[in-house]
Amino acid sequence: MSTYPVHELLRMWRSESLGVDQAVGHTLQHISLLCDQTTRLEHQQARFEQHGSALEQQIIHLEQQVASIMQRLVALEQTPSGGDSPPPRRRQKPR
């Protein structure tokens, strides 16, 4: 099915070169296209909302990890050595 753009249909209607049956047919085609488009957009919105929720959960998790790391850093700074001592070296495996 093909139809004219809405502005063209309106022009044709005003100039009376479009009959009532034709106008109704074209209008129904446009309504059908709009319904399909609306359904696609609603599905897309639902997917975006799901992704947004997952991203929010990831952000919360990362914030918790950062808070935990910050607490450990504060605890290290409060140790008697002041946290200035280098970390212990790892022993290398003999080759």
N, C-alpha and C positions, 0 to 999 in steps of 0.2 A: 504494500500500500504506500502510496506517496501522497503528499499533501503540500500545499503552499505554506510559506511562512505566515504567521499570524498577521503581520502588518499587510501582507498582500491580500489575505482573505478579507480583512477589514476594508481595504481599498475596493476590492471587487464587490463586496456587499453594498458599500456606499454608492457605487456606480451602477448598482442593480444588474451586474453581469454574473451574479452568483445566485442560483435559486435556493429556496429554503431547504430542499432535500440535500443539495450539495453542501450547503453551509452546515447542516446537521452532521453529515458524514465526515466532513473535514474536522469539525469540532470534536466529534467522538474519537477520531484518530489522534488529535492533539491531547485529549484527556487520557487516552491509553498510554501515550508516550510519557506524559507527566506522572502517571501512576507507576509505571515501570521505573522511572528515574527516582521517584520518591522511595520506592522499595529498596533500590540499590543504595541510596544515601542512608536509609535507616540501618541497613545491614552494615554499611561502612562505619557509621557512627557507633554501633554496638561493638565492632571490632576495635575501634579507637578507644572506647571506654574500657574494654578488657585490657588492652595494652597499657593504658594509663594506670589502671589498678595494679598491674604487675610492676610497672615502673615505680609506683609509690611504695610498694613493698620492698623493692630493691633499695630505694633511698633510705627507708627506715632501717633496713639491715646495715647499710653502710654507715649511717649515723651512729648506730649502736657500736659498730666496730671502731669508729673514730673515738667515741667516748671511752671505750675500753682502753684503747692505746693511750689516750691522754691521761687516764688514771694511772696507768703503768709508768708513764713518763714522770708524772708528779711524784709517785712513790719512789722512783729512782733518784730524783733530785733531793728527796728527803732522807736518803740513806746517809750514814756517817761519812762515807767517802765522797758524798755529794754527786755520785754518779759519774765522777771524772775518770774512774779507772777504765781502761780499755776492756772490751769484752774478751772472755777467754778464747785462746786460739784453738782451732780445731786440729786434732792430730791428723796428720796425713797418713794414709794407708801406705805400707811399704809396697814397693813395686816388684 
